[in-house]
Amino acid sequence: MIAEAAFAELVRLLPPGRLLNDLADRDAYSFDASFGDYLPEAVAQPTDKEQIAAIVQWANRHLVPLYPRGAATSLSGGPLPVQGGVVIDMSAYPKRLAIDAENMLATVSPSVITAEVHRAAEAAGLFYPPDPSSSAVSTIGGNLLENSSGPKGLKYGTTKEYVIGLELVTPTGAIVRTGGRTVKNVTGYDLTRLIVGSEGTLGIVTEAIVRLIPKPKASGTLLATFPRFADSGVALTRVLAAGILPAAMEVMDEFCIRAVEKYEPSGLPTDVEAILIIEIDGHPAAIEEEIALCRELCLANGAASVRVAADSSEQADIWRARKLVSPAIARLGSAKISEDATVPRSQIPAMMQRLKEIREKYRLNLVVFGHAGDGNLHPNILADKRDKDEMKRAEAAVADIFAAAVALGGTLSGEHGIGLMKAPFMEMELGPEGLALMKAIKTAWDPNGIMNPGKIFPAPGMTKAVLTYDGQG
Amino acid sequence: MIAEAAFAELVRLLPPGRLLNDLADRDAYSFDASFGDYLPEAVAQPTDKEQIAAIVQWANRHLVPLYPRGAATSLSGGPLPVQGGVVIDMSAYPKRLAIDAENMLATVSPSVITAEVHRAAEAAGLFYPPDPSSSAVSTIGGNLLENSSGPKGLKYGTTKEYVIGLELVTPTGAIVRTGGRTVKNVTGYDLTRLIVGSEGTLGIVTEAIVRLIPKPKASGTLLATFPRFADSGVALTRVLAAGILPAAMEVMDEFCIRAVEKYEPSGLPTDVEAILIIEIDGHPAAIEEEIALCRELCLANGAASVRVAADSSEQADIWRARKLVSPAIARLGSAKISEDATVPRSQIPAMMQRLKEIREKYRLNLVVFGHAGDGNLHPNILADKRDKDEMKRAEAAVADIFAAAVALGGTLSGEHGIGLMKAPFMEMELGPEGLALMKAIKTAWDPNGIMNPGKIFPAPGMTKAVLTYDGQG
């Protein structure tokens, strides 16, 4: 509980009306796109970095937890105020976005919607490749703190590969800059990349410098259907072995295909085990040749059909099938548990086999789609929130998914972050020493444990996924 | 001084003959490719990671500094044993290199020469882009601890962008793994990228997993000469603005050109201020068109001549001019102070102007070449080691170079690392808080200050470049 005097002090650190305190307001900040329901004690809406620094200093004096929050599209509980305290809502923060075309950089404040970065870059003939599926609503600040990246990781790398400088309010309330405006920078430790993906536990980002690249001149897209899922993996490997590096290689399993076709019929075949979407970008001459070769390789490796988009409208049609997956499968259950366990690409068939076993073992609605090119699958479990037995089975299935990913040489999370849900599994992947190295950084930077406590690091005694948490820990 | 009993203990941790102790051997480990001459107390040549872990534990018990060392091509004093203690020479470490073509990865031990990684990747139709000019002799372990990257940073990113997993002996002697075999991984903090570029101060790398990409199908190269240096910068910007992302854009100033032409006459014009070499790689059809456009853009922006390589032998001829720069300028003085201050690309003309002023102010032989595409210039000062006044002027000039880079929004080091030489300037770029954040990590991981002490972090009272250190600090 924040003492009354401390609260009065906090009010004075913010512009009028920027500290929300009544229950209705606080309630609106008690959830995100994941699970759980945690009521904050207050919500601060800072409008400049000095206010943030002052709030962090205040929090250290009064030992009050802080939780930075962007658009709250987190699928891992990133912004949830799990230990009480104050949510730092960045929505009132000035939305600055400057493109430096000559240096191919953008300087952006954390509150800017990621799609705005895409639009501004493209208007300057440039390109910002990271594109999480939430990019039309999520903020760049949230994207970079979770390192959420989307379909283009294989060719273009993740968000981390684009962030070269940050301005940060540290966990003790200092304002610092890391990195800068150059792609090459080895002046001391790479704090920029340490902070990207730190899920708000190492400070609050107040500005980012991201690098841009020339916009690819053209792109081509094809959709291939595979009666056998394993063949889609072989085709994908053959494409890469032919020296082609697609901008995206997306896969949907049979359950996704059926859900999409049921949600909005568009002629997808419901009798195949996999759809593979391949997008190539680059020089027009190269694309034509490479798309033709991709088509051949799919057909030679078990594809039943291959549709090559003739123009941008047909490209959009193909992508529409992929983009309908999330809304379509959301219909299948009131609880949608969206995972992002990632494996080395060659292990995708083995992972699919494990997921099939998990589906059967726990009798769950488990569908799989994702970024096949970088091994980043999205197994989604659709369950009924009110069915306690089913939710328990889902909890157990999630634990098995993580174990399978790690056993196959993969990782708990490719892009959603650890947050609350995966914290209990950290040691399984990292071992006690690996986790201790991370914890040592956290403790050194945030001795009072102010910044986003309860995330990433497992609380003592946490042993399983926390899907059924419901309120106040 | 290592006590006799401690020394006897150390001997038992290594295979017979793998602890070097006599003066001649130790002397061979007292220098690197930078400045200074520091005699180690002993040299250990471990042959497995368990030996390294045992040595690190021993060093913590006896408070003996350790200095990991690859091929000692460091230009910033990285492996120098500046506070006595033991050099960990990785040259006896097993040289393992496994290409996983299906996942486009290489698993490599730190003692492998970087050029071997290039060769093995290419034999599998793949490509490892980082290519520091020392790659024929330097080790991958050294490259990644310094994040040294070479000419391809603009298109392909730096070494850091390719290292996705590490095995590390920590500063307290635990063996841990960071990252893994997937490009996407947000399971906790990114320790992999924290360690890459940490100059051996955060542990000893015993294995790295690097990602590879499909080998570009073809490449094209041109050499343009510019009577006015500034025009080369304009041409380069126009090329990027045309949506072309060259694999390399290398620049040489008039002093370099004359040195190369004198060293090995090959018909370079000695009356121009700049040579710009542009290399494009990718699909053959795209290359032909893009090289032609680069040629036009150079000629339209002040180039006196443009030579396009007709085949791979002419490409090699063009690169030969660039590769002769180092040996050619080494003839100009017994001391070659090679810097790597990096600025945003648009600031290259301003930086060249500052370098001209510095050359004149200190009456020094200062030549400039480098990776213009990513703003990573290599100003080199050639001086006479025995001329104390000239060396003092060089020291002052180096300080001015750093100040100019930082004033222009750049950084002290693009790829050589901070080491000894630049440590006094860290606070100028990072401020006291930024430096304190780095130091907090170092202290948390290495409480006894065992791992490569005296590097990156300025010692109290250090205020200037340390070119004239000569022995034992």
Interface residues (C-beta under 8 A of the other chain):
Chain A: D100 A101 E102 N103 M104 L105 G125 E146 N147 S148 S149 G153 L154 G157 T158 K160 E161 T170 A174 I175 V176 R177 T178 G180 R181 T182 V183 K184 N185 V186 T187 G188 Y189 D190 L191 R193 L194 V196 G197 S198 L202 I213 P214 K215 K217 T237 L240 A241 G243 I244 L245 G282 H283 A285 A286 E289 E290 T342 V343 P344 R345 S346 H371 D374 G375 N376 G409 G410 T411 L412 S413 G414 E415 H416 G417 I418 K422 M426 E429 L430 G431 E433 G434 L435 L437 M438 A440 I441 T443 A444 W445 I456
Chain B: D100 A101 E102 N103 M104 L105 G125 E146 N147 S148 S149 G153 L154 G157 T158 K160 E161 T170 A174 I175 V176 R177 T178 G180 R181 T182 V183 K184 N185 V186 T187 G188 Y189 D190 L191 R193 L194 V196 G197 S198 L202 I213 P214 K215 K217 T237 L240 A241 G243 I244 L245 G282 H283 A285 A286 E289 E290 T342 V343 P344 R345 S346 H371 D374 G375 N376 G409 G410 T411 L412 S413 G414 E415 H416 G417 I418 K422 M426 E429 L430 G431 E433 G434 L435 L437 M438 A440 I441 K442 T443 A444 W445 I456
